[in-house]
Amino acid sequence: MATIVLPAAIDDEVRRPSQIILLLRYLRRNKILAIGLTVLLLLVLFTVVGFFLVSPKAAYPLQVPTKRPPSLEYPFGTDFFGRNLLAAMVVGMWQTAVIGVLAGALGTIIGTVLGFIAAYFGRWIDGTIRTICQILTPIPVLLIQVVIASSLDKRDVTIFTMALIVVMLAWMGPTLVIRSQVLTMKERQFVSVAKLSGMGDLGIIFREILPNLLPFIAAAFVGQVFAAVFASFYLAVLGLGPLREPLLGNIIWSAQTQGAFFNGWWWWPIEPAVAMILILGSLAFIIMGLDELANPRVRRSE
């Protein structure tokens, strides 16, 4: 008698890989994204573990002996102001992450909301938002940020103030990108079917369009974090940040003002510079890796 194989038995024999396995396979294929995530994870581990190894107070002046080169006691050395540079790097990287994530999140949220409103409702609303973006986009963002930061009292500048300065002109890019994607997506068949079924505007936006735009929003968020980190870095290097805080740019600025290289204190400016290169490099790799998810033309199935 022939054996009948039931569908359930076939399903038991051939199982779909778990989400973790699929993710690992994708990262193995998308090596740029894997490298970026790995470097970023190592930087996060450095910061988290560092808070358990050193006291955050040592990141501020007059806490340790001055101008000590790297050693077993002070692995990253100390600076002219008596700061333990290992503690300064740990606290500074955390503060840089706060500025980047806060400014990136605010810029992405504002841009996403405005992009949806402009594209979905159209007419004079779309014209107004698009015109504002087109007027503000050619303005040099660096110049505006420098003018605003230099006009503030340095005693009032905090890492949250820097995040707000950075995000003031950071929403225009996500607005135009999300607007163009929504304009394309709202003309597709599944949106027309949702309208015919009686679904309201909010239901179409949140249940039909928004889930399909998550890759674009994720890529826009990482791009905004990159821009925010870079902006906070060059503002601090120019001496326009919260000078007492151990931001990576502030460490380089203080090293420049004290002539660190000319006095042989080479470790003082090099360490934050290398850290910033790693941060920006990892974010750049993640942005390039996410391009495959956000761009259907280069997307490949697993």
N, C-alpha and C positions, 0 to 999 in steps of 0.2 A: 504494500500500500504506500502511495506517495505521501511524503510528509508535507503538510501545509504550513508555510511560514507566515505567521501573523505579522501585521504591521508593527505591533508593539514590540515583537521580538527583534524586528529590523531596527527599530529605534534604539533598543538596548545595545545592539551590536555596534551601530554607527551613531555615536553621540557627537554633538557639536562641541568643539573646544570651549572651555570657559572663557570669560571675559579677560581674565588675567593672561591666559595663554595667547589670546588674540592680540592683546596689547603688547606683549613681549615680541610676538611675531612682527607686528607693525613697527615697533621700535628697531628691531633688527634690520628691517628693510629701509626704514627712514633713519639713516645713521646720523644725519645732521640734527634732527630733533632729539635723538638719544644722547648725543654728545652735549647738547645744550642743557637738557634736563639733568644729566649727570653732574656737570660742572655746577649748576645752580643748586643741586641737592648737597654737594660737598660744601658749598659756601654756607648754606643753611645749617648744616651740621657743625661747621666751624663756629658759627655764631652761637648756636644753642649750647654746644659743649663748652665754649669759651666762657659763658656766663657762670658755669659751675667751677671753672678753674681759676678765674680771676675776679677781683672785686670791681664792679663798675665804677666805684669811687676813684680807683687808680687811673681812670681815663681822663681825669681832670687835673689841673695844675697843682703843684706843690704836694704831691703824694709820694713820690719816690725820688731817689738821687737823680741828678740831671746828667744828660749827655753820656749815658752808658751805652756802649756798643752791645750788639746781641750776645747773650751769654746764657748759661743754664738758668741763672736766676731771673734774667729778663730776656726771653727768647727773641723778642722783637726789638730789644733795646729800649732806651728812654730818650726823651727829647730835652730841649733847652728849658722847658717850663716845668719839668719834673713830672711828666706823664708817662705811665707805663704804656708803651705803644701797642703791646698785645691787647691790653684792656681797651685802649683807644680804638683799635681796629675792630674789636668785637662790638663795642657800643656804636661806633661809627657806621659799620655795615648794617646794624639793626636800624639805626636812624635813617640811613639811606633807603632801606627797604620800606620803612614806614612812609617816607615821602613818595617813593615810586608807586607803591600800591594804592595809597590814598588818592594821589593826583590821577593815577591811571584809572582807578575805579570811578572817580567823579567825572573825568572827561569822557569815559566810555558811556556811563549812564546818561549824562546830559546829551551826548551825541546820538545815542540810540533813541532816546525819547523824541528829540527834535527830528531825527531822520524818519521815524515812523509817522509822526504827525504831518510832516511836510509831504511825504510820498503818498500816504494813504488818503488823506483828506484833500490834498491838492489845492487848486484855485489860489486865492490870495494868500492863504497860509503858506503854501509851498513857495510862492513867489517871494514872500517876505523873508522866510528863513533862508532860501537860496541866495537872495540878494545880500543879506547880512554876511553870510559865509564868503561870498565872492568878494565883498568889500574888505573883509578882515584878513582873508587868506594871504594876499600879497604883502601885508605888513610884516616887517622883520620881527619875529617873535623874540629873538635874543635881545634886540634893542629895547623892546617894550618891557621885558622882564628886568633888564639892567636898570632902566629908568625907575621902575616901580620899586625895586629892591633898594636902590641907592637913596630913594626919597624917604625911606622908613628909618626910624630911630633904631640903631643896632640893639639897644636894650629890649626893644619890643619884638624883635625877630625871633621866632622859634621854628622848629621843624614843621609845625603845622602851618605857620605863616608862609614858609617856603613852598609847601604843597599847594596852598591857595594861589600864590603868585604863579606857579608853574601851570596850574589848571585853568587860569583865566582865558587863555587862548588855545587850550588843548582840545576843545570839544568840536572844533570846526572840521577836522579831518574825519572823525567817526561819523559826524552828521552827514557829510556828503557821501561817504561810502555806504552807510546803511540806507540812506535815501535812494541811491541808485539800485541797490539790491531789492528794496521793497517795491520800487516801481516795476522792476522786472517780475517779481514773484506774484504781485497782486493780479497780474494778467493771466496767470496760469489756471489750468482747468480746475484744480482742486479748490481754489478760492471761489471760482464761479459756482461750483457745486455747493460749497458752504453757504454762499449767499442765497441760492435757490432753495436750500433747506431751511431758511429762516434764521440762520445764525446771525447775531448782531455783530457790530464792528469790533467791539472788544473781544468777543469770542473768536473772531477770525484772526485778530492780531495775536492773541496769546495762545490760541490752540492750533492755528494753521500756519501762520507766517513765522512767528518768533522761533519755534523749535527748528525750523529749517535754516534760520540765520545764526544759530548758536556758533558754528565754526567761524563765521565772519566776525561775530562779536568777540569771541575768544582771541582771534588774531588781532583785532583792533585794541583789545585790552592790553595784550603784551606789547604792542607797538607804543601805546600810551605810557606804559610803565618804563619802557626804554627811553622815551623822550623825557619823561619826568626825572629819571635818574640822571640822565646826561645834563639836563638843565640845572638840577640842584648841584651837580658837580661843578659846572663852570661858573655858576654864581658864587659858590663857596670859594673857588680858586681865585676869583676876583676880589675876595674879601667882603662879599655882600650877604653872607649867610650869618647865622647865629654864631658869633666868633668864639664863644666859650664852649660850644658843643663840639665834640670830637668827630664831626663829619669828615669823611675822607678828603673832600675838597678843602676843608678848613685846615687839616693837618698839612697838606701841601702848601697852602697859602702861608701858614705860620713858618714852615721850613724855608720858604722863599724869603720872607721878611728877615729871617735870622741868618741868611746865607749858609744854609746847611751844607751844600756841596763844597763851598770855598773853605769851610772850617773842618771838613773831613767827616761830617755827620751824614754819610751817604745813605744809611738805612732809614733815616727819618722821612724823606720824600719818596723813596723808591717803594716802600711797602704799601702805602695807600694807592700809589699809581698802579702797581701790579694788581691790587685788589679791584680797582675800578675797571681795569682792562678785562679781568675775569668776569666781573658782573655784566658789563656791556657786551662782551663777547658771547656769554651764555645766552643772554636775552636775544642777541642778533641771530644766533643759531636756532633758538626756539621759534623766532618769527619766520625764518626761512623754512623750518620744518613744518610749521603750521600752514604754510602756503599750499601744501598739497591737500589739506582738509578744507581750506577756504576757497580753493580754486578748482572748480569741477573739471577744467580742461586738463589738469595734470593729476587729478585724483585717479588712483588705481585701486581695484578691489583686492582684498586679501586672498 
